[in-house]
Amino acid sequence: MRVQISIDKLTNAVVQKRQIASDQSRCANSAPHSILAEELVNIAGCSIVTESCSVNKESRDCELVCTEDECTIRIGVILPNSDSYIVNLDAAISEIQNATNDIQNQTILPDYVYFEIIGYDDKCVQADATVHAVNAYIDDCVHVIFGPVCDYCLAGVGRLARFLASYGIPVFTPGGFVYDFTKNKTTCDDEFYMVVNSGLVDHRSFGLLLYQLFARYNLSKSALLYEKSDRNEVGGQNTCQLLQMSVLEELLNINEFKYHDGDMQLLKYSYDEYVKSVIGVDYGITTICASHTNTRKFLLEAEKLNLMSNGEYIFFTIDLYNDAKIPSQPWYDPDDTDENNARAKKAYGSVFMITPYVEAFYAAKNETLSDLRGSILLEGIYDGLMLYAHALSDILSERNESSLVKGIEIINNVLGTNIQGKRENVSVNCNGQRIGRYALTQMNEEQTAFQIVAEYYTGETLQFLTDVRWPGGTDPKDTPTCGYDNSKCPSEVNVLLIVISVALALALVIFSVYLYRHYKLEADLAAMSWKVNWDEIIWLPNRKTRSSLYSTGSLTKRGSLITMQSEADGFSLAGDRQVYTDVAYYKGTRAAIKKLKDVKIEINRSQLLHLKVMKDLSHDHLVKFFGVSLEIPHCCILTEYCPKGSLQDILENDQVKLDTVFRMSLIFDIVKGMHYLHNSDIKSHGSLKSSNCVVDSRFVLKITDFGLHFLREYTAEDYNDTTSHSYWQRQLWTAPEFLRMTNPPRNGSQKGDVYSFAIIVHEIITREGPFYLGDDRIMSSKALPTDNSPGREVATSTSPRRAVSPLLEVRRPHCTLNCDNCNAILEDRFKHLKIVDAVRSGSDAFSQPLRPVIIENTCDDEVASLMRRCWAEDSADRPDFTALKNTVRKLNKEYDNGSILDNLLSRMEQYANNLETLVDERTADYLDQKRKCEELLYQLLPKSVALQLITGKSVIAEIFDNVTIYFSDIVGFTSLSAQSTPLQVVDLLNDLYTCFDSVIGGYDVYKVETIGDAYMVVSGLPERNANMHAAEIARMSLALLNQVKTFKIRHRPEEPLKLRIGMHTGPCVAGVVGLKMPRYCLFGDTVNTASRMESNGLPLKIHVSGDTKAVLDTFQTFDLECRGEIDIKGKGKMTTYWLKGESKRFENNSSTTIVMRKDVVQNPIYKKDITIPNNISSDNQEKLDESGVPLLSVTSNEYHH
């Protein structure tokens, strides 16, 4: 099929919500008079977030490529192939063919554009639709998809369209009724970004229309009914159920909205019983989604029970399309009796129908849209192809040559567009949703037909076209006044007698209840159930333990005054320790003991009443009050003991991991506890802070330290000591209005508790302690927040403030330190004081009140907004805990919906995960320390010997037949030491041996020990190396001799260092000696002879024994000079030799390669990295060849003898 078109490029502004005249291009820069300014959506706003999607990707062979001669578009249609569905495969293909003919007739696309249609039967089953989508994308290489119309099928196809294809496959559907397909498509990464709702209907618009209608007339109750099996021909099973869910989601935005919903087919009683027991008693408003036939049956039952007689009952029916036999007279059924038709007409007088505007328009004219039922749903297929054609036309008109047409480009051109559709203008907003038009209809005044009384555009305000005639002549009520049987409105005959009788009976009951409660109260007061006998308290062992919780490692911050002792065989979140409190058993239950001063306390009647209230308080999130002991000297308060510790301790323990669900659960526990407390006789807490929130063994957070203020003034803590750190710390949770009072009430206020709650929420979110200001230091007077949203960031204030608070000047302790840093020390000690002073000062004309900083991306915007409202400067602006409970419940909906058992199991799982993470961290630390210890042991002992010691084996001395031992010392070291300080001698030896250690690392040798200036090395043990030991020691000696020539003494750089070296080859025994500080030692005459070789040598010479020379001669590379016979102590006459160097290139059987660079190469070294100390001169470091081999020589004019 070929079509031709040439069309100008569309403009950049888009009309989102109203029908636009056909002569306007896409989103004209100015809206017509009927369009509100806020309804305009700048197309640039849609394209900015999608530019990142248009990246260059490797295209598939089947991507849509349009040349100047050919452009074939493969259309995939995924719909059920059954006439039981309105939008089926055959009907949709017919609509597509009609659309392609109109595209050709209107010349929207060039004549070289062809369409190829491929159909897939999804049977309205999600699995089938998904499989067909994969086949369409991969095997058939379709370029655009039309359908599915069933929501569950569309979900799978829409996700695949976004993520499977290279550039995305556009999906146009008359379905997509639920809100998930159109909400908040802010970026191209949204899962349904490629889905465009081209149909005239979506569920959410029905809900928004009803929401505005209910809000207009203050309706907050409704019965919501649906027939699950009805309207399946529109979007498959559950169509009406999904619609009612969308409607309910919008109606729940009404404050305290109440509803009763259910499937009419699953009701456990018939229609008439349901009307009598539910609607007739409690609900004046009923919303119905069902077929016209079932709706008419239900209304007939309601009329039979006289629900239509007094105008107290209103019925709203939601019709996706009008399937009445006579559209303008839905009450009439030619196949029913005249009596029933008359009754149905009366019933429909209380009915308001909500339908697509097109259906209502033609129904009012008593016309049908088409012979095909629900034809407006099929128009979404036609209009979808028109949207695709216009978008493709825009893309092709901007290109002059063959190019790839990306699916994402099609979507970007469709978003915010406006075209002429089959019946009316088609406008698409930036969420890919078509702007729908809906109508509210009721029976006209003549009772002859239904007429349109209001119209609604998607996302706009409901517009009333005429006055609504409510049944009964008054505005609707959500609760019937009298009921269908007038049972709520008795006759006036016996009203006076009934009223008098009821009044007398009620007065008698009230008086009886009063007497009973009075005597019961007096009995309870006299019983003093709160009084604790000291003998009933059983103290736990080690009750005086005062080990700090923070001695366990990472915890270095302050701790709360809360016990954190674990259960008998368990763990606490912060370790099995107590922190500054006592624990005892009281009547078989562990209790926390708070000591009171040993003074006589007199209790008056009001305090007795307060103690009784405290004893009677019982809530899952309040600590249970056991009682008080007033026996001197054992005065104390007993409360429930929570072994997991305080919230403050948990938050400051970095080892405890808290995910978002756990944190929100803790916040919700606080809200529930405070909500109960505020609604009790206690009224307020007065000292709410994180250390007064404790966690029990079931991970339930509970509030403690509330009430009993007349007793808490006798506690050991001095609450009024302004010189203490804890005093100013407690003020961080105090509301500013109390900070400004000279004597604030001990019980605080409810609004003050809300402020404290906000600080605790901030602690939970940031885990940075109370009143975190962005860093861990006190802000100066010039760093107070001044932005319009206190708490979001810290800004600089221009408001003049005193550098030091008057409180700091008057109340701080006298500084006795005679130093310039005295004031800085006090400022650090009382770092909380300046924060409290700034909060007390409040705001002025130049700044906002100081509040904690909310770090970006640490919490949701809803949580940040909640904190700001709770710590508002004006207490009247803070919400109460009733409102907070509803707010936090919504934030915590996923966690709160579960049962109590699910809640507990989730917390236990979180705790187990924390323990698992802690064990993993401790195991990793152990393995790291073990590795370090082993590495240190390998530095002290040979690895083979160390491994034996690690495994617990004893090290047996071992005989080695042939090894070569090296000895060296510094000539003149004694006189040099006498002329140097001990520290200089240490630095000299450390520099020298560091240099030596870096050299010997390149050879197969083992460093035995260093004693003073003596250096001992051996080769051939503990790992045997045949005869290579002599060559290894010889080459190492040549290298060390060369290094020492360039070595600079740090404190005497001009004085040369003279090294004397001796080496000998022979047998020896090696083993570990001793248990304390074990050493690997060598024994045998070979050791003594090697030492004699060194002591009888000369400076800067390598003295070699005859045995060593014999082994070196086998290599035929070493240059040895005979010294002659000398007298060796203990050995007699010995012929010895001088080692001069190596004389030619040599390749041996080992992995060592010696490279000769001159006639005489004195320093062959392995080709491996060697660390050269800093005090080695640069001249020596530069003597390297291109492979990194040092070119060194033993001989030197300066030291040659």
JOGIUR-V67274 format. One record per backbone hydrogen bond with DSSP energy under -0.5 kcal/mol. NH is the residue of the N-H (numbers start at 1). CO is the residue of the C=O. If there is no record, write none. Layout:
BEGIN
nh=NH co=CO
nh=NH co=CO
END
This chain:
BEGIN
nh=3 co=110
nh=3 co=113
nh=4 co=104
nh=6 co=107
nh=13 co=26
nh=13 co=27
nh=14 co=41
nh=16 co=14
nh=16 co=39
nh=24 co=21
nh=28 co=25
nh=35 co=32
nh=39 co=36
nh=40 co=37
nh=41 co=14
nh=43 co=12
nh=45 co=42
nh=46 co=42
nh=46 co=43
nh=47 co=43
nh=48 co=44
nh=49 co=45
nh=50 co=47
nh=51 co=47
nh=51 co=48
nh=53 co=50
nh=54 co=50
nh=54 co=51
nh=55 co=53
nh=57 co=55
nh=59 co=57
nh=63 co=60
nh=64 co=405
nh=65 co=63
nh=66 co=403
nh=67 co=65
nh=67 co=70
nh=71 co=112
nh=73 co=71
nh=73 co=114
nh=74 co=72
nh=75 co=73
nh=75 co=116
nh=76 co=74
nh=76 co=144
nh=77 co=75
nh=77 co=118
nh=78 co=76
nh=78 co=146
nh=79 co=77
nh=79 co=120
nh=82 co=80
nh=85 co=82
nh=86 co=233
nh=87 co=233
nh=88 co=86
nh=89 co=80
nh=92 co=88
nh=93 co=89
nh=94 co=90
nh=95 co=91
nh=96 co=92
nh=97 co=93
nh=98 co=94
nh=99 co=95
nh=100 co=96
nh=101 co=97
nh=102 co=98
nh=103 co=99
nh=104 co=100
nh=105 co=101
nh=106 co=102
nh=107 co=104
nh=108 co=103
nh=109 co=103
nh=113 co=3
nh=113 co=110
nh=114 co=71
nh=114 co=112
nh=116 co=73
nh=118 co=75
nh=120 co=77
nh=122 co=79
nh=122 co=120
nh=125 co=122
nh=129 co=125
nh=130 co=126
nh=131 co=127
nh=132 co=128
nh=133 co=129
nh=134 co=130
nh=135 co=131
nh=136 co=132
nh=137 co=133
nh=138 co=134
nh=139 co=134
nh=139 co=135
nh=140 co=135
nh=142 co=136
nh=143 co=74
nh=144 co=74
nh=145 co=170
nh=146 co=76
nh=147 co=172
nh=148 co=78
nh=151 co=235
nh=154 co=150
nh=155 co=151
nh=156 co=152
nh=157 co=153
nh=158 co=154
nh=159 co=155
nh=160 co=156
nh=161 co=157
nh=162 co=158
nh=163 co=159
nh=164 co=160
nh=165 co=160
nh=169 co=161
nh=170 co=143
nh=170 co=168
nh=171 co=194
nh=172 co=145
nh=173 co=196
nh=181 co=178
nh=182 co=179
nh=183 co=179
nh=186 co=184
nh=188 co=49
nh=190 co=187
nh=193 co=190
nh=195 co=192
nh=196 co=171
nh=197 co=432
nh=198 co=173
nh=198 co=196
nh=199 co=173
nh=203 co=177
nh=204 co=177
nh=206 co=202
nh=206 co=203
nh=207 co=203
nh=208 co=204
nh=209 co=205
nh=210 co=206
nh=211 co=207
nh=212 co=208
nh=213 co=209
nh=214 co=210
nh=215 co=211
nh=216 co=212
nh=217 co=213
nh=218 co=215
nh=219 co=214
nh=222 co=258
nh=223 co=285
nh=224 co=260
nh=225 co=223
nh=225 co=287
nh=226 co=262
nh=227 co=289
nh=228 co=226
nh=230 co=227
nh=232 co=229
nh=234 co=231
nh=235 co=231
nh=235 co=236
nh=236 co=232
nh=238 co=228
nh=239 co=236
nh=240 co=230
nh=242 co=238
nh=243 co=239
nh=244 co=240
nh=245 co=241
nh=246 co=242
nh=247 co=243
nh=248 co=244
nh=249 co=245
nh=250 co=246
nh=251 co=247
nh=252 co=248
nh=253 co=250
nh=254 co=251
nh=257 co=254
nh=258 co=220
nh=260 co=222
nh=262 co=224
nh=264 co=226
nh=264 co=262
nh=266 co=263
nh=267 co=263
nh=274 co=270
nh=275 co=271
nh=276 co=272
nh=277 co=273
nh=278 co=274
nh=279 co=274
nh=280 co=275
nh=282 co=278
nh=283 co=278
nh=283 co=279
nh=284 co=282
nh=284 co=478
nh=285 co=478
nh=286 co=314
nh=287 co=223
nh=288 co=316
nh=289 co=225
nh=295 co=291
nh=296 co=292
nh=297 co=293
nh=298 co=294
nh=299 co=295
nh=300 co=296
nh=301 co=297
nh=302 co=298
nh=303 co=299
nh=304 co=300
nh=305 co=301
nh=306 co=303
nh=307 co=302
nh=309 co=306
nh=313 co=307
nh=314 co=284
nh=315 co=350
nh=316 co=286
nh=317 co=315
nh=317 co=352
nh=318 co=288
nh=319 co=317
nh=319 co=354
nh=320 co=318
nh=323 co=321
nh=329 co=326
nh=332 co=329
nh=336 co=333
nh=341 co=337
nh=342 co=338
nh=343 co=339
nh=344 co=340
nh=345 co=341
nh=346 co=342
nh=347 co=343
nh=348 co=344
nh=349 co=345
nh=349 co=346
nh=350 co=347
nh=351 co=348
nh=352 co=315
nh=353 co=441
nh=354 co=317
nh=355 co=353
nh=355 co=439
nh=356 co=319
nh=357 co=437
nh=360 co=356
nh=361 co=357
nh=362 co=358
nh=363 co=359
nh=364 co=360
nh=365 co=361
nh=366 co=363
nh=367 co=362
nh=373 co=371
nh=375 co=372
nh=377 co=374
nh=378 co=374
nh=379 co=375
nh=380 co=377
nh=381 co=378
nh=382 co=378
nh=383 co=379
nh=384 co=380
nh=385 co=381
nh=386 co=382
nh=387 co=383
nh=388 co=384
nh=389 co=385
nh=390 co=386
nh=391 co=387
nh=392 co=388
nh=393 co=389
nh=394 co=390
nh=395 co=391
nh=396 co=392
nh=397 co=393
nh=398 co=394
nh=398 co=395
nh=399 co=396
nh=403 co=66
nh=405 co=64
nh=406 co=404
nh=408 co=167
nh=410 co=406
nh=411 co=407
nh=412 co=408
nh=413 co=409
nh=414 co=410
nh=415 co=411
nh=416 co=428
nh=416 co=429
nh=417 co=414
nh=419 co=426
nh=421 co=419
nh=421 co=424
nh=426 co=419
nh=427 co=425
nh=428 co=417
nh=429 co=433
nh=432 co=429
nh=434 co=197
nh=435 co=427
nh=436 co=434
nh=438 co=456
nh=439 co=355
nh=440 co=454
nh=441 co=353
nh=441 co=439
nh=442 co=451
nh=444 co=449
nh=447 co=444
nh=450 co=328
nh=451 co=442
nh=453 co=440
nh=454 co=440
nh=455 co=463
nh=456 co=438
nh=458 co=436
nh=460 co=457
nh=463 co=455
nh=464 co=462
nh=465 co=453
nh=465 co=463
nh=466 co=453
nh=470 co=468
nh=473 co=470
nh=484 co=280
nh=486 co=483
nh=488 co=482
nh=489 co=486
nh=498 co=494
nh=499 co=495
nh=500 co=496
nh=501 co=497
nh=502 co=498
nh=503 co=499
nh=504 co=500
nh=505 co=501
nh=506 co=502
nh=507 co=503
nh=508 co=504
nh=509 co=505
nh=510 co=506
nh=511 co=507
nh=512 co=508
nh=513 co=509
nh=514 co=510
nh=515 co=511
nh=516 co=512
nh=517 co=513
nh=518 co=514
nh=519 co=515
nh=520 co=516
nh=521 co=517
nh=522 co=518
nh=523 co=519
nh=524 co=520
nh=525 co=521
nh=526 co=522
nh=527 co=523
nh=528 co=524
nh=529 co=524
nh=531 co=528
nh=532 co=628
nh=536 co=533
nh=537 co=534
nh=538 co=536
nh=538 co=585
nh=539 co=537
nh=540 co=583
nh=543 co=540
nh=545 co=542
nh=551 co=548
nh=552 co=549
nh=553 co=550
nh=554 co=552
nh=556 co=554
nh=562 co=560
nh=570 co=567
nh=575 co=572
nh=577 co=564
nh=577 co=575
nh=582 co=593
nh=584 co=591
nh=585 co=538
nh=586 co=589
nh=587 co=536
nh=589 co=586
nh=591 co=584
nh=592 co=639
nh=593 co=582
nh=594 co=592
nh=594 co=637
nh=595 co=593
nh=596 co=635
nh=597 co=714
nh=599 co=597
nh=602 co=600
nh=604 co=602
nh=608 co=604
nh=609 co=605
nh=610 co=606
nh=611 co=607
nh=612 co=608
nh=613 co=609
nh=614 co=610
nh=615 co=611
nh=616 co=612
nh=617 co=613
nh=622 co=619
nh=623 co=703
nh=626 co=624
nh=626 co=638
nh=627 co=638
nh=628 co=530
nh=629 co=636
nh=630 co=628
nh=632 co=630
nh=634 co=631
nh=636 co=629
nh=637 co=594
nh=638 co=627
nh=639 co=592
nh=640 co=624
nh=641 co=590
nh=643 co=641
nh=644 co=695
nh=645 co=642
nh=647 co=690
nh=647 co=693
nh=648 co=690
nh=650 co=646
nh=651 co=647
nh=652 co=648
nh=653 co=649
nh=653 co=650
nh=654 co=652
nh=656 co=653
nh=657 co=655
nh=659 co=657
nh=663 co=659
nh=664 co=660
nh=665 co=661
nh=666 co=662
nh=667 co=663
nh=668 co=664
nh=669 co=665
nh=670 co=666
nh=671 co=667
nh=672 co=668
nh=673 co=669
nh=674 co=670
nh=675 co=671
nh=676 co=672
nh=677 co=673
nh=678 co=674
nh=679 co=675
nh=680 co=677
nh=683 co=677
nh=683 co=680
nh=684 co=682
nh=692 co=689
nh=693 co=690
nh=694 co=692
nh=694 co=702
nh=695 co=645
nh=696 co=700
nh=699 co=696
nh=701 co=699
nh=702 co=694
nh=703 co=621
nh=704 co=692
nh=711 co=708
nh=712 co=708
nh=713 co=709
nh=714 co=711
nh=715 co=712
nh=716 co=595
nh=719 co=717
nh=721 co=718
nh=722 co=720
nh=724 co=721
nh=728 co=724
nh=729 co=725
nh=730 co=726
nh=731 co=727
nh=732 co=729
nh=733 co=730
nh=734 co=731
nh=738 co=735
nh=739 co=735
nh=740 co=736
nh=741 co=738
nh=748 co=745
nh=753 co=749
nh=754 co=750
nh=755 co=751
nh=756 co=752
nh=757 co=753
nh=758 co=754
nh=759 co=755
nh=760 co=756
nh=761 co=757
nh=762 co=758
nh=763 co=759
nh=764 co=760
nh=765 co=761
nh=766 co=762
nh=767 co=763
nh=772 co=769
nh=773 co=775
nh=783 co=780
nh=792 co=789
nh=795 co=793
nh=797 co=782
nh=809 co=805
nh=810 co=806
nh=811 co=807
nh=812 co=807
nh=812 co=808
nh=816 co=814
nh=819 co=817
nh=822 co=819
nh=825 co=821
nh=826 co=822
nh=827 co=823
nh=828 co=824
nh=829 co=825
nh=830 co=826
nh=831 co=828
nh=833 co=830
nh=834 co=830
nh=835 co=831
nh=836 co=832
nh=837 co=833
nh=838 co=834
nh=839 co=835
nh=840 co=836
nh=841 co=837
nh=842 co=838
nh=844 co=847
nh=847 co=844
nh=848 co=785
nh=853 co=772
nh=854 co=791
nh=855 co=853
nh=858 co=855
nh=864 co=860
nh=865 co=861
nh=866 co=862
nh=867 co=863
nh=868 co=864
nh=869 co=865
nh=870 co=866
nh=871 co=867
nh=872 co=869
nh=875 co=873
nh=877 co=874
nh=878 co=875
nh=884 co=880
nh=885 co=881
nh=886 co=882
nh=887 co=883
nh=888 co=884
nh=889 co=885
nh=890 co=886
nh=891 co=887
nh=892 co=888
nh=893 co=890
nh=896 co=892
nh=897 co=893
nh=898 co=895
nh=903 co=899
nh=904 co=900
nh=905 co=901
nh=906 co=902
nh=907 co=903
nh=908 co=904
nh=909 co=905
nh=910 co=906
nh=911 co=907
nh=912 co=908
nh=913 co=909
nh=914 co=910
nh=915 co=911
nh=916 co=912
nh=917 co=913
nh=918 co=914
nh=919 co=915
nh=920 co=916
nh=921 co=917
nh=922 co=918
nh=923 co=919
nh=924 co=920
nh=925 co=921
nh=926 co=922
nh=927 co=923
nh=928 co=924
nh=929 co=925
nh=930 co=926
nh=931 co=927
nh=932 co=928
nh=933 co=929
nh=934 co=930
nh=935 co=931
nh=936 co=932
nh=937 co=933
nh=938 co=934
nh=939 co=935
nh=940 co=936
nh=941 co=937
nh=946 co=942
nh=947 co=943
nh=948 co=944
nh=949 co=945
nh=950 co=946
nh=951 co=947
nh=952 co=949
nh=953 co=948
nh=956 co=954
nh=958 co=1070
nh=960 co=1068
nh=963 co=1066
nh=964 co=1019
nh=965 co=1064
nh=966 co=1017
nh=967 co=1062
nh=968 co=1015
nh=969 co=1060
nh=971 co=969
nh=971 co=1058
nh=973 co=970
nh=976 co=972
nh=977 co=973
nh=978 co=974
nh=979 co=975
nh=980 co=977
nh=985 co=981
nh=986 co=982
nh=987 co=983
nh=988 co=984
nh=989 co=985
nh=990 co=986
nh=991 co=987
nh=992 co=988
nh=993 co=989
nh=994 co=990
nh=995 co=991
nh=996 co=992
nh=997 co=993
nh=998 co=994
nh=999 co=995
nh=1000 co=996
nh=1001 co=997
nh=1002 co=999
nh=1003 co=1000
nh=1005 co=1003
nh=1006 co=1018
nh=1008 co=1006
nh=1008 co=1016
nh=1009 co=1016
nh=1011 co=1014
nh=1012 co=1010
nh=1014 co=1011
nh=1015 co=968
nh=1016 co=1009
nh=1017 co=966
nh=1018 co=1006
nh=1019 co=964
nh=1024 co=1022
nh=1028 co=1025
nh=1030 co=1027
nh=1031 co=1027
nh=1032 co=1028
nh=1033 co=1029
nh=1034 co=1030
nh=1035 co=1031
nh=1036 co=1032
nh=1037 co=1033
nh=1038 co=1034
nh=1039 co=1035
nh=1040 co=1036
nh=1041 co=1037
nh=1042 co=1038
nh=1043 co=1039
nh=1044 co=1040
nh=1045 co=1041
nh=1046 co=1042
nh=1046 co=1043
nh=1048 co=1175
nh=1049 co=1047
nh=1049 co=1052
nh=1055 co=1052
nh=1056 co=1054
nh=1058 co=1056
nh=1059 co=1057
nh=1060 co=969
nh=1061 co=1101
nh=1062 co=967
nh=1063 co=1103
nh=1064 co=965
nh=1066 co=963
nh=1068 co=960
nh=1069 co=1083
nh=1070 co=958
nh=1071 co=1081
nh=1073 co=1079
nh=1078 co=1075
nh=1079 co=1073
nh=1081 co=1071
nh=1081 co=1079
nh=1083 co=1069
nh=1086 co=1067
nh=1087 co=1084
nh=1088 co=1084
nh=1089 co=1085
nh=1090 co=1086
nh=1091 co=1087
nh=1092 co=1088
nh=1093 co=1089
nh=1094 co=1090
nh=1095 co=1091
nh=1096 co=1092
nh=1097 co=1094
nh=1100 co=1059
nh=1101 co=1059
nh=1101 co=1098
nh=1103 co=1061
nh=1103 co=1101
nh=1104 co=1102
nh=1104 co=1137
nh=1105 co=1063
nh=1109 co=1105
nh=1110 co=1106
nh=1111 co=1107
nh=1112 co=1108
nh=1113 co=1109
nh=1114 co=1110
nh=1114 co=1111
nh=1115 co=1112
nh=1116 co=1112
nh=1116 co=1113
nh=1117 co=1112
nh=1119 co=1141
nh=1120 co=1118
nh=1121 co=1138
nh=1123 co=1136
nh=1124 co=1136
nh=1126 co=1134
nh=1128 co=1126
nh=1128 co=1132
nh=1129 co=1127
nh=1131 co=1128
nh=1132 co=1128
nh=1134 co=1126
nh=1136 co=1124
nh=1136 co=1134
nh=1137 co=1104
nh=1138 co=1121
nh=1139 co=1102
nh=1140 co=1119
nh=1140 co=1138
nh=1141 co=1119
nh=1142 co=1161
nh=1143 co=1117
nh=1146 co=1154
nh=1148 co=1146
nh=1148 co=1152
nh=1154 co=1146
nh=1154 co=1152
nh=1156 co=1154
nh=1161 co=1142
nh=1162 co=1160
nh=1162 co=1192
nh=1163 co=1192
nh=1168 co=1166
nh=1172 co=1170
nh=1173 co=1171
nh=1176 co=1173
nh=1177 co=1046
nh=1180 co=1177
nh=1181 co=1177
nh=1182 co=1178
nh=1183 co=1180
nh=1184 co=1182
nh=1185 co=1189
nh=1188 co=1185
nh=1190 co=1188
nh=1191 co=1183
nh=1192 co=1190
nh=1200 co=1196
END
